[in-house]
Amino acid sequence: MKSKHEVDASTISGWEARGGEPDSSGQSHQYGRRFEGDGTYTIYHVFSGNVATIGAWKMNGLSPKNAARALRVLNNPLGGVKK
């Protein structure tokens, strides 16, 4: 059985391969990364402060590496893909 961090990494890898998160409008988003007291990170919308939710995935409890990758994909209108 995969850990939450492995599942998160797999989801983010899929986003990177497809050029962005699902239903991306191609516009730059405004998400931030917040360190939580348990050693994990949460991705949040900077204007509302709400935890980012993409599809059914509520983006909290992320490892540092997965949070950095997710933030790069979410805030880049090209999905973090280098051209």
C-alpha positions in Angstrom: 0.0 0.0 0.0 1.4 3.4 -1.0 1.9 6.1 1.6 0.1 9.5 1.3 3.4 11.1 0.2 3.8 8.5 -2.6 0.3 9.0 -3.8 0.8 12.8 -3.7 4.0 12.5 -5.7 2.3 10.3 -8.3 -0.5 12.8 -8.7 1.9 15.7 -9.1 3.9 13.7 -11.6 0.8 13.2 -13.7 0.1 17.0 -13.6 3.7 17.7 -14.8 3.4 15.1 -17.6 0.1 16.7 -18.8 1.3 20.3 -18.5 -0.7 21.4 -15.5 -3.4 20.5 -13.0 -6.8 19.3 -14.1 -9.1 22.0 -15.5 -6.4 24.6 -15.7 -7.6 27.7 -17.4 -4.0 28.6 -18.4 -4.1 31.6 -16.1 -1.6 32.2 -13.3 -2.9 31.2 -9.9 -2.0 32.6 -6.6 -1.2 29.8 -4.2 1.2 29.8 -1.2 2.8 27.1 0.9 2.4 27.0 4.7 4.4 25.0 7.1 2.3 23.1 9.7 3.4 22.2 13.2 3.4 18.5 12.4 6.2 18.9 9.8 4.0 18.9 6.7 2.9 21.6 4.3 -0.4 23.0 3.1 -1.0 24.7 -0.2 -3.5 27.5 0.2 -5.1 30.2 -1.9 -3.4 33.4 -0.9 -6.4 35.7 -1.1 -8.9 33.5 0.7 -6.5 31.6 2.9 -8.5 28.4 2.1 -6.7 25.1 1.6 -6.3 24.5 -2.1 -8.6 21.7 -3.4 -8.0 20.2 -6.8 -10.7 17.7 -7.7 -11.1 15.6 -4.6 -7.6 16.3 -3.3 -7.4 18.6 -0.4 -3.8 19.8 -0.5 -2.6 19.5 3.1 -0.3 17.0 4.8 2.2 17.3 2.0 5.9 16.5 2.3 8.3 19.4 1.7 9.3 18.1 -1.8 5.7 17.4 -2.9 4.5 20.8 -1.6 7.3 22.6 -3.6 6.4 20.6 -6.8 2.7 21.2 -6.4 3.2 24.9 -5.8 5.3 25.2 -9.0 2.7 23.5 -11.1 -0.3 25.4 -9.6 1.3 28.8 -9.9 2.7 28.4 -13.4 0.2 28.8 -16.3 2.2 26.3 -18.3 2.0 23.7 -15.5 5.7 24.1 -14.5 6.7 22.4 -17.7 10.0 23.8 -19.1 10.0 24.5 -22.8 
